[in-house]
Amino acid sequence: MYGWGSSNFGQLGTGISGDSFDPGEGMEKSKVYTPVMIKALENLGITKVFCGSTFSLFLNNMGEVFACGANDLGQLGLDPQIDDMQQLEKMKKKNMNM
C-alpha cells in the first residue's frame, strides 16, 4: 500500500504530519509528492481504502479496520493521544455491507 498527497493531519499513514516539523513548516513539509510505502499496513491484506480530506480508513481481508489522520477529538474512534496508525475495535464484516 502506498500513499501520497497532503499528510498535514497524518492521513496518509506514513508517519508524517504537520506536527512532525517546526512551527510554520508543517503544512509545506507534510506534502508527499511521490508514492511512499505505508509500512504500518505491510502484510495486512488491505482490500479497501476509504479517504476523507483529513483521515483514511483501511479494511483488510479479516474484517479489521485501521485508521489514521485527524483524531484530536477522538472522531475516528481511536485514542486521541496516539498519533500512529491504529486498529479500530474489531467490527463484524457482515455489518459493514460493502
MARRO-526627 format. One record per atom (N, C-alpha, C): residue number from 1; chain; y, z, x; atom name. Coordinates in pm, 1 decimal. Atoms other than C-alpha are relative to their C-alpha. Example, Ala and Ser with C-alpha at 12.3 -4.5 7.8 and 13.67 -1.06 7.14 Angstrom:
REM residues 2
fikol bati: 1	ketor: A	yy: -119.0	zz: 0.0	xx: 89.0	vexlo: N
fikol bati: 1	ketor: A	yy: -450.0	zz: 780.0	xx: 1230.0	vexlo: CA
fikol bati: 1	ketor: A	yy: 120.0	zz: 0.0	xx: 90.0	vexlo: C
fikol bati: 2	ketor: A	yy: -119.0	zz: -6.0	xx: -82.0	vexlo: N
fikol bati: 2	ketor: A	yy: -106.0	zz: 714.0	xx: 1367.0	vexlo: CA
fikol bati: 2	ketor: A	yy: 109.0	zz: 73.0	xx: -77.0	vexlo: C
REM end
This chain:
REM residues 98
fikol bati: 1	ketor: A	yy: -116.3	zz: 0.0	xx: 85.7	vexlo: N
fikol bati: 1	ketor: A	yy: 0.0	zz: 0.0	xx: 0.0	vexlo: CA
fikol bati: 1	ketor: A	yy: 123.2	zz: 0.0	xx: 90.8	vexlo: C
fikol bati: 2	ketor: A	yy: -122.8	zz: 11.4	xx: -77.2	vexlo: N
fikol bati: 2	ketor: A	yy: 339.6	zz: -99.2	xx: 137.8	vexlo: CA
fikol bati: 2	ketor: A	yy: 120.9	zz: 16.8	xx: -91.4	vexlo: C
fikol bati: 3	ketor: A	yy: -122.6	zz: -14.4	xx: 76.3	vexlo: N
fikol bati: 3	ketor: A	yy: 692.3	zz: -20.7	xx: 25.2	vexlo: CA
fikol bati: 3	ketor: A	yy: 120.7	zz: -44.2	xx: 80.7	vexlo: C
fikol bati: 4	ketor: A	yy: -127.0	zz: 35.1	xx: -64.1	vexlo: N
fikol bati: 4	ketor: A	yy: 1042.6	zz: -146.4	xx: 99.2	vexlo: CA
fikol bati: 4	ketor: A	yy: 108.7	zz: -0.3	xx: -105.1	vexlo: C
fikol bati: 5	ketor: A	yy: -114.7	zz: -7.5	xx: 90.4	vexlo: N
fikol bati: 5	ketor: A	yy: 1389.3	zz: -129.4	xx: -53.0	vexlo: CA
fikol bati: 5	ketor: A	yy: 75.3	zz: 129.8	xx: 22.1	vexlo: C
fikol bati: 6	ketor: A	yy: -75.0	zz: -124.7	xx: -10.2	vexlo: N
fikol bati: 6	ketor: A	yy: 1600.5	zz: 176.0	xx: -124.3	vexlo: CA
fikol bati: 6	ketor: A	yy: -95.2	zz: 118.8	xx: -8.4	vexlo: C
fikol bati: 7	ketor: A	yy: 79.9	zz: -122.1	xx: 3.7	vexlo: N
fikol bati: 7	ketor: A	yy: 1443.6	zz: 512.0	xx: -46.3	vexlo: CA
fikol bati: 7	ketor: A	yy: 91.0	zz: 121.7	xx: 8.4	vexlo: C
fikol bati: 8	ketor: A	yy: -96.9	zz: -108.6	xx: -8.2	vexlo: N
fikol bati: 8	ketor: A	yy: 1751.0	zz: 730.0	xx: -86.0	vexlo: CA
fikol bati: 8	ketor: A	yy: -54.1	zz: 130.2	xx: -58.5	vexlo: C
fikol bati: 9	ketor: A	yy: 58.4	zz: -118.2	xx: 62.9	vexlo: N
fikol bati: 9	ketor: A	yy: 1551.1	zz: 968.5	xx: -308.0	vexlo: CA
fikol bati: 9	ketor: A	yy: -145.4	zz: 20.9	xx: 41.5	vexlo: C
fikol bati: 10	ketor: A	yy: 139.3	zz: -9.8	xx: -44.0	vexlo: N
fikol bati: 10	ketor: A	yy: 1220.6	zz: 923.7	xx: -123.1	vexlo: CA
fikol bati: 10	ketor: A	yy: -96.7	zz: -74.4	xx: -90.1	vexlo: C
fikol bati: 11	ketor: A	yy: 81.8	zz: 67.1	xx: 100.6	vexlo: N
fikol bati: 11	ketor: A	yy: 1094.3	zz: 693.9	xx: -399.7	vexlo: CA
fikol bati: 11	ketor: A	yy: -98.7	zz: -101.5	xx: 55.3	vexlo: C
fikol bati: 12	ketor: A	yy: 97.2	zz: 92.5	xx: -58.4	vexlo: N
fikol bati: 12	ketor: A	yy: 908.9	zz: 464.6	xx: -158.8	vexlo: CA
fikol bati: 12	ketor: A	yy: -126.3	zz: 71.5	xx: 46.0	vexlo: C
fikol bati: 13	ketor: A	yy: 116.1	zz: -74.9	xx: -45.7	vexlo: N
fikol bati: 13	ketor: A	yy: 674.4	zz: 741.2	xx: -46.7	vexlo: CA
fikol bati: 13	ketor: A	yy: -28.3	zz: -13.8	xx: 147.7	vexlo: C
fikol bati: 14	ketor: A	yy: 19.2	zz: 21.0	xx: -143.8	vexlo: N
fikol bati: 14	ketor: A	yy: 722.9	zz: 655.3	xx: 319.5	vexlo: CA
fikol bati: 14	ketor: A	yy: 40.9	zz: 121.1	xx: 83.5	vexlo: C
fikol bati: 15	ketor: A	yy: -46.8	zz: -118.0	xx: -73.1	vexlo: N
fikol bati: 15	ketor: A	yy: 861.9	zz: 998.3	xx: 410.6	vexlo: CA
fikol bati: 15	ketor: A	yy: 146.0	zz: -7.5	xx: 38.0	vexlo: C
fikol bati: 16	ketor: A	yy: -141.7	zz: 18.2	xx: -31.3	vexlo: N
fikol bati: 16	ketor: A	yy: 1217.9	zz: 866.2	xx: 439.4	vexlo: CA
fikol bati: 16	ketor: A	yy: 81.2	zz: 18.8	xx: -127.8	vexlo: C
fikol bati: 17	ketor: A	yy: -94.2	zz: -12.8	xx: 111.5	vexlo: N
fikol bati: 17	ketor: A	yy: 1500.7	zz: 974.5	xx: 210.2	vexlo: CA
fikol bati: 17	ketor: A	yy: 139.1	zz: 18.0	xx: 57.3	vexlo: C
fikol bati: 18	ketor: A	yy: -137.8	zz: -19.1	xx: -44.9	vexlo: N
fikol bati: 18	ketor: A	yy: 1878.2	zz: 1007.4	xx: 227.7	vexlo: CA
fikol bati: 18	ketor: A	yy: 20.7	zz: 134.4	xx: 66.7	vexlo: C
fikol bati: 19	ketor: A	yy: -10.4	zz: -133.1	xx: -60.1	vexlo: N
fikol bati: 19	ketor: A	yy: 1828.1	zz: 1374.0	xx: 317.2	vexlo: CA
fikol bati: 19	ketor: A	yy: -56.5	zz: 5.2	xx: 141.7	vexlo: C
fikol bati: 20	ketor: A	yy: 61.3	zz: 3.6	xx: -132.2	vexlo: N
fikol bati: 20	ketor: A	yy: 1643.5	zz: 1269.2	xx: 635.2	vexlo: CA
fikol bati: 20	ketor: A	yy: 101.5	zz: -22.4	xx: 111.0	vexlo: C
fikol bati: 21	ketor: A	yy: -100.7	zz: 38.3	xx: -97.9	vexlo: N
fikol bati: 21	ketor: A	yy: 1970.2	zz: 1180.7	xx: 808.9	vexlo: CA
fikol bati: 21	ketor: A	yy: 123.2	zz: 88.7	xx: -9.8	vexlo: C
fikol bati: 22	ketor: A	yy: -124.4	zz: -76.9	xx: 1.0	vexlo: N
fikol bati: 22	ketor: A	yy: 2306.2	zz: 1333.0	xx: 895.0	vexlo: CA
fikol bati: 22	ketor: A	yy: 82.7	zz: -34.5	xx: -123.3	vexlo: C
fikol bati: 23	ketor: A	yy: -85.4	zz: 27.5	xx: 117.4	vexlo: N
fikol bati: 23	ketor: A	yy: 2553.0	zz: 1367.9	xx: 604.2	vexlo: CA
fikol bati: 23	ketor: A	yy: 84.9	zz: -125.6	xx: 19.8	vexlo: C
fikol bati: 24	ketor: A	yy: -78.1	zz: 122.6	xx: -5.5	vexlo: N
fikol bati: 24	ketor: A	yy: 2722.7	zz: 1037.8	xx: 525.6	vexlo: CA
fikol bati: 24	ketor: A	yy: -77.7	zz: -120.7	xx: 50.6	vexlo: C
fikol bati: 25	ketor: A	yy: 80.6	zz: 109.8	xx: -53.5	vexlo: N
fikol bati: 25	ketor: A	yy: 2446.0	zz: 829.1	xx: 688.6	vexlo: CA
fikol bati: 25	ketor: A	yy: -121.3	zz: -31.4	xx: -86.2	vexlo: C
fikol bati: 26	ketor: A	yy: 124.9	zz: 11.5	xx: 74.6	vexlo: N
fikol bati: 26	ketor: A	yy: 2161.9	zz: 877.9	xx: 442.0	vexlo: CA
fikol bati: 26	ketor: A	yy: -14.3	zz: -123.3	xx: -85.1	vexlo: C
fikol bati: 27	ketor: A	yy: 8.6	zz: 113.6	xx: 91.7	vexlo: N
fikol bati: 27	ketor: A	yy: 2242.0	zz: 605.1	xx: 190.3	vexlo: CA
fikol bati: 27	ketor: A	yy: -34.7	zz: -128.3	xx: 75.0	vexlo: C
fikol bati: 28	ketor: A	yy: 24.7	zz: 122.9	xx: -75.8	vexlo: N
fikol bati: 28	ketor: A	yy: 2250.3	zz: 328.1	xx: 451.1	vexlo: CA
fikol bati: 28	ketor: A	yy: -131.6	zz: 6.7	xx: 78.3	vexlo: C
fikol bati: 29	ketor: A	yy: 118.7	zz: -9.8	xx: -84.6	vexlo: N
fikol bati: 29	ketor: A	yy: 1973.2	zz: 456.1	xx: 679.8	vexlo: CA
fikol bati: 29	ketor: A	yy: -129.6	zz: 12.0	xx: -79.1	vexlo: C
fikol bati: 30	ketor: A	yy: 122.4	zz: -11.9	xx: 79.2	vexlo: N
fikol bati: 30	ketor: A	yy: 1729.0	zz: 513.4	xx: 393.1	vexlo: CA
fikol bati: 30	ketor: A	yy: -41.8	zz: -133.1	xx: -62.3	vexlo: C
fikol bati: 31	ketor: A	yy: 39.8	zz: 133.3	xx: 46.5	vexlo: N
fikol bati: 31	ketor: A	yy: 1718.7	zz: 139.3	xx: 317.6	vexlo: CA
fikol bati: 31	ketor: A	yy: -109.4	zz: -53.1	xx: 92.6	vexlo: C
fikol bati: 32	ketor: A	yy: 113.9	zz: 52.4	xx: -75.2	vexlo: N
fikol bati: 32	ketor: A	yy: 1388.8	zz: -15.9	xx: 426.1	vexlo: CA
fikol bati: 32	ketor: A	yy: -5.2	zz: -150.1	xx: -25.4	vexlo: C
fikol bati: 33	ketor: A	yy: -15.5	zz: 144.8	xx: 15.9	vexlo: N
fikol bati: 33	ketor: A	yy: 1428.5	zz: -389.7	xx: 487.7	vexlo: CA
fikol bati: 33	ketor: A	yy: -129.3	zz: -79.2	xx: 15.9	vexlo: C
fikol bati: 34	ketor: A	yy: 127.9	zz: 68.5	xx: -16.9	vexlo: N
fikol bati: 34	ketor: A	yy: 1072.5	zz: -479.0	xx: 584.2	vexlo: CA
fikol bati: 34	ketor: A	yy: -111.7	zz: 92.0	xx: -50.0	vexlo: C
fikol bati: 35	ketor: A	yy: 108.6	zz: -82.7	xx: 52.5	vexlo: N
fikol bati: 35	ketor: A	yy: 742.7	zz: -361.3	xx: 433.2	vexlo: CA
fikol bati: 35	ketor: A	yy: -50.3	zz: 103.7	xx: 100.9	vexlo: C
fikol bati: 36	ketor: A	yy: 48.7	zz: -112.1	xx: -80.8	vexlo: N
fikol bati: 36	ketor: A	yy: 626.1	zz: -22.5	xx: 565.6	vexlo: CA
fikol bati: 36	ketor: A	yy: -120.5	zz: 59.2	xx: -71.8	vexlo: C
fikol bati: 37	ketor: A	yy: 118.9	zz: -58.4	xx: 60.4	vexlo: N
fikol bati: 37	ketor: A	yy: 280.1	zz: 122.2	xx: 508.0	vexlo: CA
fikol bati: 37	ketor: A	yy: 30.6	zz: 139.5	xx: -54.7	vexlo: C
fikol bati: 38	ketor: A	yy: -13.0	zz: -132.8	xx: 60.4	vexlo: N
fikol bati: 38	ketor: A	yy: 275.3	zz: 421.9	xx: 273.0	vexlo: CA
fikol bati: 38	ketor: A	yy: -126.1	zz: 76.8	xx: 39.2	vexlo: C
fikol bati: 39	ketor: A	yy: 116.9	zz: -65.7	xx: -58.4	vexlo: N
fikol bati: 39	ketor: A	yy: 39.8	zz: 634.3	xx: 482.3	vexlo: CA
fikol bati: 39	ketor: A	yy: -60.5	zz: 105.9	xx: -91.4	vexlo: C
fikol bati: 40	ketor: A	yy: 50.7	zz: -103.8	xx: 89.7	vexlo: N
fikol bati: 40	ketor: A	yy: 10.3	zz: 909.5	xx: 219.0	vexlo: CA
fikol bati: 40	ketor: A	yy: -95.7	zz: -56.9	xx: -104.5	vexlo: C
fikol bati: 41	ketor: A	yy: 85.6	zz: 62.1	xx: 101.6	vexlo: N
fikol bati: 41	ketor: A	yy: -169.9	zz: 658.8	xx: -7.0	vexlo: CA
fikol bati: 41	ketor: A	yy: -118.3	zz: -75.3	xx: 59.8	vexlo: C
fikol bati: 42	ketor: A	yy: 109.9	zz: 70.6	xx: -66.2	vexlo: N
fikol bati: 42	ketor: A	yy: -412.2	zz: 518.5	xx: 250.7	vexlo: CA
fikol bati: 42	ketor: A	yy: -134.4	zz: 46.9	xx: -54.1	vexlo: C
fikol bati: 43	ketor: A	yy: 137.8	zz: -27.3	xx: 42.6	vexlo: N
fikol bati: 43	ketor: A	yy: -771.9	zz: 500.2	xx: 126.7	vexlo: CA
fikol bati: 43	ketor: A	yy: -10.4	zz: 81.2	xx: -129.2	vexlo: C
fikol bati: 44	ketor: A	yy: 4.9	zz: -72.9	xx: 126.9	vexlo: N
fikol bati: 44	ketor: A	yy: -688.1	zz: 644.6	xx: -216.3	vexlo: CA
fikol bati: 44	ketor: A	yy: -35.8	zz: -90.0	xx: -117.9	vexlo: C
fikol bati: 45	ketor: A	yy: 41.4	zz: 91.0	xx: 106.7	vexlo: N
fikol bati: 45	ketor: A	yy: -787.1	zz: 335.9	xx: -416.3	vexlo: CA
fikol bati: 45	ketor: A	yy: 105.7	zz: -19.5	xx: -107.7	vexlo: C
fikol bati: 46	ketor: A	yy: -108.9	zz: 18.3	xx: 96.1	vexlo: N
fikol bati: 46	ketor: A	yy: -446.9	zz: 278.6	xx: -577.5	vexlo: CA
fikol bati: 46	ketor: A	yy: -22.9	zz: -129.0	xx: -78.9	vexlo: C
fikol bati: 47	ketor: A	yy: 22.2	zz: 116.3	xx: 85.9	vexlo: N
fikol bati: 47	ketor: A	yy: -483.5	zz: 44.3	xx: -874.4	vexlo: CA
fikol bati: 47	ketor: A	yy: 124.1	zz: -42.9	xx: -76.3	vexlo: C
fikol bati: 48	ketor: A	yy: -123.2	zz: 33.3	xx: 72.3	vexlo: N
fikol bati: 48	ketor: A	yy: -142.8	zz: 61.2	xx: -1045.8	vexlo: CA
fikol bati: 48	ketor: A	yy: 116.4	zz: 76.1	xx: 59.1	vexlo: C
fikol bati: 49	ketor: A	yy: -123.6	zz: -60.4	xx: -49.6	vexlo: N
fikol bati: 49	ketor: A	yy: 214.8	zz: 134.2	xx: -944.0	vexlo: CA
fikol bati: 49	ketor: A	yy: 104.3	zz: -9.4	xx: -110.0	vexlo: C
fikol bati: 50	ketor: A	yy: -107.7	zz: -5.1	xx: 98.9	vexlo: N
fikol bati: 50	ketor: A	yy: 497.5	zz: 239.2	xx: -1175.3	vexlo: CA
fikol bati: 50	ketor: A	yy: 125.7	zz: 44.5	xx: 72.8	vexlo: C
fikol bati: 51	ketor: A	yy: -122.2	zz: -29.7	xx: -74.8	vexlo: N
fikol bati: 51	ketor: A	yy: 853.4	zz: 238.1	xx: -1040.8	vexlo: CA
fikol bati: 51	ketor: A	yy: 120.2	zz: 11.4	xx: -92.4	vexlo: C
fikol bati: 52	ketor: A	yy: -130.2	zz: -12.2	xx: 62.7	vexlo: N
fikol bati: 52	ketor: A	yy: 1189.1	zz: 355.6	xx: -1161.7	vexlo: CA
fikol bati: 52	ketor: A	yy: 103.8	zz: -9.8	xx: 110.6	vexlo: C
fikol bati: 53	ketor: A	yy: -102.7	zz: 13.9	xx: -103.7	vexlo: N
fikol bati: 53	ketor: A	yy: 1520.5	zz: 349.5	xx: -979.8	vexlo: CA
fikol bati: 53	ketor: A	yy: -1.9	zz: 114.6	xx: 100.3	vexlo: C
fikol bati: 54	ketor: A	yy: 0.1	zz: -114.5	xx: -92.0	vexlo: N
fikol bati: 54	ketor: A	yy: 1462.3	zz: 694.7	xx: -824.1	vexlo: CA
fikol bati: 54	ketor: A	yy: -137.3	zz: 62.5	xx: 20.1	vexlo: C
fikol bati: 55	ketor: A	yy: 134.1	zz: -58.3	xx: -14.0	vexlo: N
fikol bati: 55	ketor: A	yy: 1085.2	zz: 752.3	xx: -840.2	vexlo: CA
fikol bati: 55	ketor: A	yy: -106.2	zz: -109.1	xx: -0.4	vexlo: C
fikol bati: 56	ketor: A	yy: 116.5	zz: 87.8	xx: 8.9	vexlo: N
fikol bati: 56	ketor: A	yy: 742.5	zz: 592.6	xx: -805.2	vexlo: CA
fikol bati: 56	ketor: A	yy: -120.7	zz: 84.7	xx: -37.5	vexlo: C
fikol bati: 57	ketor: A	yy: 125.5	zz: -62.2	xx: 37.2	vexlo: N
fikol bati: 57	ketor: A	yy: 407.7	zz: 682.2	xx: -960.8	vexlo: CA
fikol bati: 57	ketor: A	yy: -112.4	zz: -94.4	xx: 39.8	vexlo: C
fikol bati: 58	ketor: A	yy: 113.2	zz: 79.9	xx: -46.8	vexlo: N
fikol bati: 58	ketor: A	yy: 73.1	zz: 563.7	xx: -825.5	vexlo: CA
fikol bati: 58	ketor: A	yy: -126.9	zz: 53.0	xx: -66.3	vexlo: C
fikol bati: 59	ketor: A	yy: 125.6	zz: -36.3	xx: 65.5	vexlo: N
fikol bati: 59	ketor: A	yy: -255.1	zz: 565.0	xx: -1020.5	vexlo: CA
fikol bati: 59	ketor: A	yy: -114.3	zz: -53.1	xx: 85.2	vexlo: C
fikol bati: 60	ketor: A	yy: 113.8	zz: 50.4	xx: -76.6	vexlo: N
fikol bati: 60	ketor: A	yy: -585.5	zz: 546.4	xx: -835.6	vexlo: CA
fikol bati: 60	ketor: A	yy: -121.3	zz: -20.5	xx: -89.2	vexlo: C
fikol bati: 61	ketor: A	yy: 119.7	zz: 34.6	xx: 76.5	vexlo: N
fikol bati: 61	ketor: A	yy: -933.0	zz: 441.0	xx: -942.1	vexlo: CA
fikol bati: 61	ketor: A	yy: -77.8	zz: 121.4	xx: -50.2	vexlo: C
fikol bati: 62	ketor: A	yy: 62.1	zz: -124.0	xx: 48.3	vexlo: N
fikol bati: 62	ketor: A	yy: -1029.8	zz: 805.8	xx: -1005.6	vexlo: CA
fikol bati: 62	ketor: A	yy: 83.1	zz: 61.8	xx: -113.2	vexlo: C
fikol bati: 63	ketor: A	yy: -86.6	zz: -51.3	xx: 104.9	vexlo: N
fikol bati: 63	ketor: A	yy: -751.1	zz: 851.9	xx: -1262.4	vexlo: CA
fikol bati: 63	ketor: A	yy: 101.4	zz: 101.7	xx: 48.7	vexlo: C
fikol bati: 64	ketor: A	yy: -96.6	zz: -94.2	xx: -57.3	vexlo: N
fikol bati: 64	ketor: A	yy: -540.3	zz: 1062.5	xx: -1025.7	vexlo: CA
fikol bati: 64	ketor: A	yy: 135.7	zz: -68.3	xx: 12.2	vexlo: C
fikol bati: 65	ketor: A	yy: -135.2	zz: 53.0	xx: -6.8	vexlo: N
fikol bati: 65	ketor: A	yy: -163.4	zz: 1016.4	xx: -1030.5	vexlo: CA
fikol bati: 65	ketor: A	yy: 75.0	zz: 70.5	xx: 112.8	vexlo: C
fikol bati: 66	ketor: A	yy: -81.0	zz: -51.3	xx: -109.7	vexlo: N
fikol bati: 66	ketor: A	yy: 58.8	zz: 1058.6	xx: -725.3	vexlo: CA
fikol bati: 66	ketor: A	yy: 144.4	zz: -41.0	xx: -25.9	vexlo: C
fikol bati: 67	ketor: A	yy: -140.6	zz: 27.4	xx: 29.5	vexlo: N
fikol bati: 67	ketor: A	yy: 438.0	zz: 1073.1	xx: -738.9	vexlo: CA
fikol bati: 67	ketor: A	yy: 87.9	zz: 33.0	xx: 119.3	vexlo: C
fikol bati: 68	ketor: A	yy: -101.2	zz: -28.9	xx: -101.0	vexlo: N
fikol bati: 68	ketor: A	yy: 740.8	zz: 1065.5	xx: -510.3	vexlo: CA
fikol bati: 68	ketor: A	yy: 135.1	zz: -46.0	xx: -53.4	vexlo: C
fikol bati: 69	ketor: A	yy: -134.6	zz: 38.0	xx: 40.2	vexlo: N
fikol bati: 69	ketor: A	yy: 1115.0	zz: 1038.0	xx: -548.0	vexlo: CA
fikol bati: 69	ketor: A	yy: 81.2	zz: 118.6	xx: -47.1	vexlo: C
fikol bati: 70	ketor: A	yy: -90.9	zz: -104.3	xx: 47.8	vexlo: N
fikol bati: 70	ketor: A	yy: 1393.7	zz: 1233.7	xx: -717.5	vexlo: CA
fikol bati: 70	ketor: A	yy: -76.8	zz: 99.9	xx: -85.0	vexlo: C
fikol bati: 71	ketor: A	yy: 73.6	zz: -104.5	xx: 69.0	vexlo: N
fikol bati: 71	ketor: A	yy: 1247.2	zz: 1563.4	xx: -831.0	vexlo: CA
fikol bati: 71	ketor: A	yy: 73.1	zz: 133.6	xx: 11.4	vexlo: C
fikol bati: 72	ketor: A	yy: -76.8	zz: -122.1	xx: -23.5	vexlo: N
fikol bati: 72	ketor: A	yy: 1527.7	zz: 1814.3	xx: -774.7	vexlo: CA
fikol bati: 72	ketor: A	yy: -4.7	zz: 97.1	xx: -117.0	vexlo: C
fikol bati: 73	ketor: A	yy: 9.7	zz: -85.8	xx: 118.3	vexlo: N
fikol bati: 73	ketor: A	yy: 1486.9	zz: 1948.6	xx: -1129.2	vexlo: CA
fikol bati: 73	ketor: A	yy: -143.3	zz: 7.4	xx: -53.0	vexlo: C
fikol bati: 74	ketor: A	yy: 139.4	zz: 0.0	xx: 42.2	vexlo: N
fikol bati: 74	ketor: A	yy: 1109.5	zz: 1907.4	xx: -1143.8	vexlo: CA
fikol bati: 74	ketor: A	yy: -32.7	zz: -108.3	xx: -100.2	vexlo: C
fikol bati: 75	ketor: A	yy: 17.6	zz: 103.8	xx: 101.5	vexlo: N
fikol bati: 75	ketor: A	yy: 1144.7	zz: 1591.1	xx: -1354.5	vexlo: CA
fikol bati: 75	ketor: A	yy: -126.8	zz: -83.2	xx: 16.9	vexlo: C
fikol bati: 76	ketor: A	yy: 125.4	zz: 71.8	xx: -18.9	vexlo: N
fikol bati: 76	ketor: A	yy: 830.0	zz: 1440.5	xx: -1201.7	vexlo: CA
fikol bati: 76	ketor: A	yy: -120.9	zz: 88.6	xx: -30.8	vexlo: C
fikol bati: 77	ketor: A	yy: 109.5	zz: -92.2	xx: 27.9	vexlo: N
fikol bati: 77	ketor: A	yy: 625.3	zz: 1744.4	xx: -1299.2	vexlo: CA
fikol bati: 77	ketor: A	yy: -60.1	zz: 58.6	xx: 125.9	vexlo: C
fikol bati: 78	ketor: A	yy: 46.6	zz: -47.0	xx: -130.5	vexlo: N
fikol bati: 78	ketor: A	yy: 595.5	zz: 1846.2	xx: -934.9	vexlo: CA
fikol bati: 78	ketor: A	yy: 82.1	zz: 119.3	xx: 45.5	vexlo: C
fikol bati: 79	ketor: A	yy: -74.1	zz: -109.4	xx: -61.1	vexlo: N
fikol bati: 79	ketor: A	yy: 708.3	zz: 2136.4	xx: -720.6	vexlo: CA
fikol bati: 79	ketor: A	yy: 127.5	zz: -57.1	xx: 61.8	vexlo: C
fikol bati: 80	ketor: A	yy: -124.4	zz: 57.1	xx: -52.9	vexlo: N
fikol bati: 80	ketor: A	yy: 1078.4	zz: 2061.3	xx: -654.3	vexlo: CA
fikol bati: 80	ketor: A	yy: 33.1	zz: 44.5	xx: 142.7	vexlo: C
fikol bati: 81	ketor: A	yy: -24.3	zz: -46.6	xx: -136.6	vexlo: N
fikol bati: 81	ketor: A	yy: 1061.7	zz: 2248.5	xx: -321.4	vexlo: CA
fikol bati: 81	ketor: A	yy: -71.3	zz: -86.0	xx: 104.5	vexlo: C
fikol bati: 82	ketor: A	yy: 77.4	zz: 83.7	xx: -91.6	vexlo: N
fikol bati: 82	ketor: A	yy: 824.6	zz: 1988.7	xx: -168.9	vexlo: CA
fikol bati: 82	ketor: A	yy: 51.8	zz: -143.1	xx: -8.0	vexlo: C
fikol bati: 83	ketor: A	yy: -56.0	zz: 135.0	xx: -4.0	vexlo: N
fikol bati: 83	ketor: A	yy: 969.3	zz: 1653.3	xx: -57.8	vexlo: CA
fikol bati: 83	ketor: A	yy: -105.1	zz: -108.8	xx: 20.3	vexlo: C
fikol bati: 84	ketor: A	yy: 102.0	zz: 100.1	xx: -29.9	vexlo: N
fikol bati: 84	ketor: A	yy: 643.7	zz: 1480.3	xx: 38.1	vexlo: CA
fikol bati: 84	ketor: A	yy: -67.9	zz: -50.8	xx: -127.2	vexlo: C
fikol bati: 85	ketor: A	yy: 80.0	zz: 54.5	xx: 108.8	vexlo: N
fikol bati: 85	ketor: A	yy: 415.3	zz: 1269.6	xx: -182.5	vexlo: CA
fikol bati: 85	ketor: A	yy: -85.9	zz: 113.1	xx: -55.7	vexlo: C
fikol bati: 86	ketor: A	yy: 80.2	zz: -104.4	xx: 62.8	vexlo: N
fikol bati: 86	ketor: A	yy: 242.6	zz: 1497.8	xx: -433.2	vexlo: CA
fikol bati: 86	ketor: A	yy: -90.7	zz: -59.7	xx: -106.2	vexlo: C
fikol bati: 87	ketor: A	yy: 91.2	zz: 40.2	xx: 106.7	vexlo: N
fikol bati: 87	ketor: A	yy: -52.6	zz: 1464.0	xx: -664.4	vexlo: CA
fikol bati: 87	ketor: A	yy: 33.5	zz: 80.9	xx: -124.0	vexlo: C
fikol bati: 88	ketor: A	yy: -22.9	zz: -68.4	xx: 126.0	vexlo: N
fikol bati: 88	ketor: A	yy: 17.2	zz: 1544.0	xx: -1027.5	vexlo: CA
fikol bati: 88	ketor: A	yy: -128.3	zz: 70.2	xx: -42.0	vexlo: C
fikol bati: 89	ketor: A	yy: 119.5	zz: -62.7	xx: 55.2	vexlo: N
fikol bati: 89	ketor: A	yy: -218.0	zz: 1775.3	xx: -1212.8	vexlo: CA
fikol bati: 89	ketor: A	yy: -87.6	zz: -110.7	xx: -54.5	vexlo: C
fikol bati: 90	ketor: A	yy: 90.6	zz: 105.6	xx: 44.8	vexlo: N
fikol bati: 90	ketor: A	yy: -525.3	zz: 1573.4	xx: -1298.6	vexlo: CA
fikol bati: 90	ketor: A	yy: 21.4	zz: -32.7	xx: -146.6	vexlo: C
fikol bati: 91	ketor: A	yy: -15.1	zz: 49.8	xx: 136.1	vexlo: N
fikol bati: 91	ketor: A	yy: -476.9	zz: 1362.6	xx: -1607.7	vexlo: CA
fikol bati: 91	ketor: A	yy: -125.1	zz: -78.4	xx: -34.8	vexlo: C
fikol bati: 92	ketor: A	yy: 117.0	zz: 75.5	xx: 40.7	vexlo: N
fikol bati: 92	ketor: A	yy: -761.2	zz: 1217.4	xx: -1804.0	vexlo: CA
fikol bati: 92	ketor: A	yy: 38.0	zz: -144.5	xx: -22.2	vexlo: C
fikol bati: 93	ketor: A	yy: -29.9	zz: 142.2	xx: 7.1	vexlo: N
fikol bati: 93	ketor: A	yy: -763.4	zz: 842.2	xx: -1764.6	vexlo: CA
fikol bati: 93	ketor: A	yy: -4.9	zz: -52.8	xx: -142.9	vexlo: C
fikol bati: 94	ketor: A	yy: 12.6	zz: 49.9	xx: 137.4	vexlo: N
fikol bati: 94	ketor: A	yy: -870.4	zz: 791.8	xx: -2127.3	vexlo: CA
fikol bati: 94	ketor: A	yy: 125.2	zz: 25.7	xx: -82.7	vexlo: C
fikol bati: 95	ketor: A	yy: -122.1	zz: -31.8	xx: 74.6	vexlo: N
fikol bati: 95	ketor: A	yy: -541.3	zz: 945.1	xx: -2245.2	vexlo: CA
fikol bati: 95	ketor: A	yy: 119.4	zz: -85.5	xx: 41.8	vexlo: C
fikol bati: 96	ketor: A	yy: -112.7	zz: 77.0	xx: -52.8	vexlo: N
fikol bati: 96	ketor: A	yy: -324.1	zz: 700.9	xx: -2046.7	vexlo: CA
fikol bati: 96	ketor: A	yy: 16.3	zz: -134.1	xx: -69.1	vexlo: C
fikol bati: 97	ketor: A	yy: -7.2	zz: 128.4	xx: 71.2	vexlo: N
fikol bati: 97	ketor: A	yy: -404.6	zz: 385.6	xx: -2249.3	vexlo: CA
fikol bati: 97	ketor: A	yy: 66.3	zz: -108.7	xx: 82.0	vexlo: C
fikol bati: 98	ketor: A	yy: -59.4	zz: 103.5	xx: -85.6	vexlo: N
fikol bati: 98	ketor: A	yy: -330.5	zz: 149.0	xx: -1960.9	vexlo: CA
fikol bati: 98	ketor: A	yy: -96.4	zz: -112.4	xx: 21.4	vexlo: C
REM end
